[in-house]
């Protein structure tokens, strides 16, 4: 609720009130679009991306959402298992989605953990005292093993 009138990070023409009325684009507005539209960053008007988006949707239909969820879910389950083996708390399975998992490292985690991991080509999102891991279809069980090998090395 509080974000409906929030301040967007990006200030561009398309997230301004009335920007959908192309005949009045020169009547520039300081006010933002209402609701979530205020956070748009120009993706609606990037027509060059439409063929790629359409192809991505066709690919997803071909793979089937359930198969994608199961494949990625197998990796997040493995991440949970390995984390628990190291005493790292995770977001409980019943409280998370299949495509990502949080590893709660606590306040002892290095402040520059994301940078340290990146130097080893491990890309995760640090959220406070937690690490959000979002495997993709190209990731493998070996990638999960490497994640924990490197995590132990740089965070321990």
N, C-alpha and C positions, 0 to 999 in steps of 0.2 A: 504494500500500500504506500509506504513512504517513498518508494522509488518512482512512482507515477509522475511526480513533478520534479525529479532529481536533475542534477546538472550533468549533462553528457561529457564524456572525456573529449570527444571530437566535436568540433563546431564546423558544420558544413551546410551547404544550401539545402540538402534534401531533408535534414532533420529540423528545418524551420517550419513554423506554422504557415500553412497555405502553399507549401512548395509543390503540392500535387497539381496546383492550378498553373500550368505552364504559361498561360497568357499573362500571368501576373508575376513572373519570376523576377522581373526588374523592380518590383515593389518589395524589396528585401525586408524581412521581418527579423527582429531580435528574439521574439518569442519562439519557443520550440514546439514541435508537434506534441499533441497530448499523448499520454501513456507511453508505451514501449517504443513507439516510432521515434521518439526523441533520441534514442540511442542508436539509430541506424547510422551506418558509416559510408553510405554510398553504394552498397551492394545491390540495391533495387534497380539502379540505373546502369549497371554494368552489363549491358546486353551481350557482350562478348562471352560472358560466362554461361549464358543460357544453354548453348549446345553441350557444354561440359556437364552442367547440372542435369540436363535431360539424360545424358549417357550414364551418369552416376546413378540416377534413379533406375534406369533399365538394368544396370549391373546389379543393383540391390534386389530388384525383383527376381533376376535370374538366380542369384545366390540364395535368396529367401532370408527374411529377417530372422526367423527362428534359428537357421543355420549359423548366421553371423553371431547372434547372441550366444549360442552354444559354444562356438569356437572361442570367442573372446572370454566367455564365462569360465571355460576350462582353464584359461591362463590366470584369470583373477583368483580362481580357487587355488591354483598352485602357488600364487603369490601369497595368499592367506596362509597356506600350509607352511611355506618357508619362513614367513614372518613370525608366525607363532613358534616355530622351532628355534628362533633366535630371541624369543621373548619380546617381540615387537607386537604391540596391540594393533588390531585392525578394526575397521568398521565392520560390525557384525553382518553376516551374509543377509539376514532378514531385513537389514536397514540400508542396503546399498543396491545399486543397479548392477547389472552383469558386466558392464563395460568399463568400470573403474573401481578402484579400491583405495582407501586411505590407510597409510602406515603412520601410526602415531609414535613419533620418535621422542617426544618430550622436549623439555627445555635444554637438555644437554646436546641437542643437535647443533652442529656448527652453523653460524649465521650465513656462511657462504656455501652451504651445502649444494645448492643448485649449480653454482659455478664449478664446484669441485666435480660434480657428476658430469657436467657438460664437457669437461676436459677429457673425459673417458667415453664421450659419445653416448651418454645416458641422459635422456631428456625426460624429466618429470616436472611436476609443478609443486613447488613448496608452498604450503598454506599454513603459516604460523609454525606450529610445532609438528605439523604433519606433512607427509609427502603424498601427493595424489598421483597414482600410477594408472594410466589409461592405455592398456595394450591395444594394438591394432591387428588387423588380419595378417599383416606381414610378420608379426612377432612370433617367436617360437619358444618352446620350453627352454632352449639354450639361452635365449635372450633373458628369460626370467632368472636362470642360474647366474648369468653375467651381472644382472642387476644387483643381486644379493652379494656376489663376490666383491663388486666395486663399492656397493653401499657399506659393507663391513670395513673395507679398506679406507674409505674417505670419511666415514662418520664415526668410526670406532675409536 
